[in-house]
Amino acid sequence: MSERRTPFYDFHSRSARNLVKGGGGFMFPTSYASSLEEHLNVRRNVGIQDLSTMGEVDIKGPGAERLVRRLLVNEVQDMEPGQLRYSTMCNEDGGVVDDVTVYKFDDEHFMIVTGSGPREKAYRWISEHAVGSSAYVTDLTAAIALPVVQGPRSRGYLKTVVEGVDLDELRFFRFAPCRIGDVELLISRSGYTGELGYELYTPADQAAALWEHILQTGREFNLKPYGLEAMQSLRIEKSLPLYGPDISEEDTPFHVGLGRWIRFDKRDFVGREAL
């Protein structure tokens, strides 16, 4: 597989200790300093990581909700606009195609965020099931960058730069449009560290400037970048699974501790009978 680069590649190549090829063929920075220091800084202060390797699949149309309900084992019908929810997508045998988060904009507009490794497989799975569903599926991954700001001081820092949303009122697993400087983006109160944190869905062509702006303005909060090694130790410490090392299509959600997100009160979803 050819090497793929995120919009922050130039920064990583200048600043990271090493780059390794990971999920989806993307080049991942392992660390910028000591991975232990990066881990502890996220736990004590605030860190920023590049998760632009994640996939963003946009789903629109009168059949969008029906399609998402069929693909996800969790329920989406009771979601409100501005809410996100965790789920797995399973095949007919109950094996996990990917674990995802789904964002609801309105009844006819959703976005499914996939893992880095299974991104292309998950997009194909969604697209194949969209045929004849009155829903239109678009892979937005190349157009969106995803810097994430994580740690107990993340809200304090972001309140100094974010405009257009009250971060004190933005609840866990909720999202809203906002602005940082001249960049309009979506901010989501979510993350992969087990800490208070936010994910910033950013236009790819404006992402590099935003990254530098965050690094500069976050200094007084001790905001520092962290890489793949710290991400792994942070998520393992909080028992957060990762597709590939912990999850595959050989596993059902029950095998990997994700059974509580299956909604059997839904009459129909892919894999229901097997599960």
C-alpha positions in Angstrom: 0.0 0.0 0.0 1.4 3.4 -0.9 2.2 6.0 1.8 -0.5 8.4 2.7 -0.1 11.7 4.4 -2.4 13.9 6.5 -2.6 17.7 6.2 -0.2 17.9 9.2 2.5 15.8 7.6 5.0 18.6 7.2 4.8 19.4 11.0 5.2 15.7 11.8 8.2 15.3 9.5 9.9 18.3 11.1 9.1 17.6 14.8 8.4 13.9 15.4 11.1 11.5 16.6 9.9 8.9 14.0 7.2 8.3 11.5 5.7 4.8 11.0 3.2 3.5 8.5 0.0 2.5 10.2 -3.7 2.0 9.6 -4.9 2.9 6.1 -1.3 3.3 4.9 -1.0 6.7 6.7 2.3 7.9 8.2 1.9 8.2 12.0 4.2 10.2 14.3 5.3 7.9 17.1 6.2 10.7 19.5 7.7 14.2 19.6 9.5 13.9 22.9 9.3 11.1 25.5 6.1 9.1 25.0 5.8 8.9 28.8 6.0 12.7 29.1 3.4 13.0 26.4 1.1 10.6 28.2 1.4 12.3 31.5 0.9 15.8 29.9 -2.4 14.7 28.5 -3.5 13.3 31.9 -2.3 16.5 33.8 -2.6 19.3 31.3 -3.7 19.2 27.6 -2.3 17.7 24.4 -3.1 17.8 20.7 -3.0 14.8 18.3 -3.6 14.4 14.6 -6.4 11.9 14.0 -7.0 12.9 10.4 -6.4 9.2 9.5 -10.0 8.5 10.7 -12.6 8.2 7.9 -15.6 10.5 7.6 -18.6 9.1 5.6 -21.4 11.6 4.9 -24.9 10.2 4.4 -27.7 12.3 3.1 -31.2 11.8 1.7 -34.7 10.8 2.8 -33.4 7.2 3.4 -30.4 8.3 5.5 -31.8 7.4 8.9 -33.2 4.1 7.7 -29.8 3.1 6.3 -27.9 4.1 9.4 -30.3 2.2 11.6 -29.9 -0.9 9.5 -26.1 -0.8 9.5 -25.5 0.0 13.2 -26.3 -2.3 16.1 -27.0 0.7 18.3 -30.2 2.9 17.9 -30.1 6.2 16.1 -33.8 7.0 15.8 -33.9 8.7 19.2 -30.9 10.8 18.6 -31.2 14.6 18.5 -29.5 16.9 16.0 -26.0 17.8 17.4 -25.6 14.4 19.1 -23.2 11.6 18.4 -23.3 8.0 19.5 -20.9 5.0 19.6 -21.7 1.7 17.9 -20.3 -1.2 16.0 -21.2 -2.2 12.4 -21.5 -6.0 12.0 -21.6 -8.4 9.1 -24.3 -11.0 8.7 -22.4 -13.4 10.9 -22.2 -10.9 13.7 -18.5 -10.1 13.1 -17.4 -6.5 13.6 -16.8 -4.6 10.4 -15.8 -1.5 12.3 -16.5 0.3 15.5 -17.7 3.8 14.7 -19.3 7.0 15.9 -22.3 8.4 14.2 -23.1 12.1 14.1 -26.7 13.4 13.5 -27.2 16.7 11.8 -30.9 16.2 11.0 -33.2 13.3 10.1 -31.8 13.2 6.5 -28.1 13.9 7.3 -25.7 11.8 9.3 -21.9 11.3 9.3 -20.3 8.0 10.3 -16.7 8.3 11.5 -14.7 5.1 10.9 -11.4 3.8 12.2 -8.2 4.4 10.4 -7.3 0.8 9.5 -10.7 -0.4 8.3 -11.7 3.0 6.8 -11.9 1.9 3.1 -13.6 -1.4 4.0 -16.1 0.4 6.1 -16.8 3.0 3.4 -17.4 0.2 0.9 -19.7 -1.6 3.3 -21.8 1.5 3.8 -21.9 2.3 0.1 -22.9 -1.2 -0.9 -25.8 -1.2 1.5 -26.9 2.3 0.4 -27.9 1.0 -3.1 -31.6 1.5 -3.5 -32.0 3.1 -0.1 -32.7 6.8 -1.1 -29.5 7.7 0.7 -26.4 9.2 -0.8 -23.0 8.3 0.6 -19.8 10.4 0.2 -16.3 9.7 1.5 -15.2 13.1 2.9 -12.0 11.9 4.5 -9.6 13.7 2.2 -11.5 17.0 2.7 -11.5 16.9 6.5 -8.6 17.1 9.0 -9.1 16.0 12.6 -6.9 17.6 15.3 -8.0 16.5 18.7 -7.4 18.5 21.9 -7.5 16.2 25.0 -6.8 16.6 28.7 -8.2 18.2 31.9 -7.2 21.7 30.8 -8.7 21.3 27.2 -11.9 23.2 27.9 -10.0 26.0 29.7 -7.7 26.4 26.8 -10.3 26.1 24.0 -12.6 28.7 25.7 -9.8 31.3 25.0 -9.9 30.6 21.2 -13.3 29.1 20.3 -16.1 31.4 19.2 -19.8 30.6 18.4 -20.4 27.9 21.1 -20.5 27.8 24.8 -18.2 25.0 25.8 -19.5 25.0 29.4 -22.9 23.9 27.9 -21.6 21.5 25.3 -22.3 18.1 26.8 -20.4 14.8 26.4 -21.0 13.3 22.9 -22.5 16.5 21.5 -21.2 18.6 18.7 -21.7 22.1 17.3 -20.3 24.5 14.6 -17.8 27.0 15.8 -14.9 29.2 14.7 -11.3 29.5 15.7 -9.8 32.6 14.2 -10.9 32.6 10.6 -11.5 28.8 10.4 -15.1 27.5 10.6 -15.3 23.9 11.9 -17.2 21.4 14.0 -16.3 20.8 17.6 -17.2 17.5 19.2 -16.9 16.8 22.9 -15.4 13.4 22.5 -12.1 11.6 22.3 -10.0 8.5 22.7 -8.0 9.2 25.9 -10.6 8.8 28.7 -10.0 12.5 29.5 -12.1 15.6 29.0 -11.5 16.4 25.3 -12.6 17.8 22.0 -12.3 16.7 18.4 -12.1 19.5 15.7 -13.4 18.5 12.3 -11.6 21.0 10.2 -11.4 21.8 6.4 -8.2 20.1 5.3 -6.9 23.2 3.4 -7.0 25.3 6.5 -5.8 22.7 9.0 -2.0 23.3 9.0 -2.5 27.0 10.0 -5.0 26.0 12.7 -2.6 23.5 14.1 0.2 26.1 14.4 -2.3 28.5 15.9 -3.3 26.0 18.6 0.3 25.2 19.4 1.1 28.9 19.8 -1.9 30.0 21.8 -1.9 26.9 24.0 1.5 27.4 25.5 0.3 28.9 28.8 -1.8 25.8 29.3 1.2 23.6 28.6 -0.4 22.2 25.4 1.9 19.9 23.6 1.5 17.4 20.7 1.5 13.7 21.4 1.9 10.8 19.1 0.9 7.2 18.4 2.8 5.7 21.4 1.1 8.0 23.9 -2.3 7.5 22.2 -1.9 3.7 22.6 -0.9 3.9 26.3 -3.7 6.4 27.1 -6.5 4.3 25.5 -5.2 1.0 26.9 -5.1 2.6 30.4 -8.8 3.4 30.0 -9.7 0.0 28.4 -10.6 1.6 25.1 -10.4 -1.0 22.2 -8.8 -0.4 18.8 -9.8 -2.1 15.6 -6.9 -4.3 14.5 -5.1 -5.1 17.7 -8.3 -5.7 19.7 -11.2 -6.1 17.2 -11.7 -7.9 13.9 -14.4 -9.5 11.9 -13.6 -12.7 13.7 -15.0 -11.1 16.8 -18.6 -10.2 17.7 -19.2 -7.2 19.9 -19.7 -9.7 22.8 -16.2 -11.0 22.4 -14.6 -7.6 22.9 -16.9 -6.1 25.6 -19.1 -4.1 23.4 -22.3 -6.0 23.8 -24.0 -3.2 25.8 -24.2 -1.1 22.7 -26.4 -3.6 20.9 -30.1 -2.6 20.7 -32.1 -5.8 20.2 -35.3 -3.9 20.5 -34.6 -2.8 17.0 -36.4 -5.3 14.7 -33.8 -5.3 11.9 -30.1 -4.6 11.6 -27.3 -6.4 9.8 -26.1 -9.2 12.0 -29.0 -9.2 14.4 -30.0 -12.9 13.9 -26.5 -14.1 14.4 -25.9 -12.0 17.5 
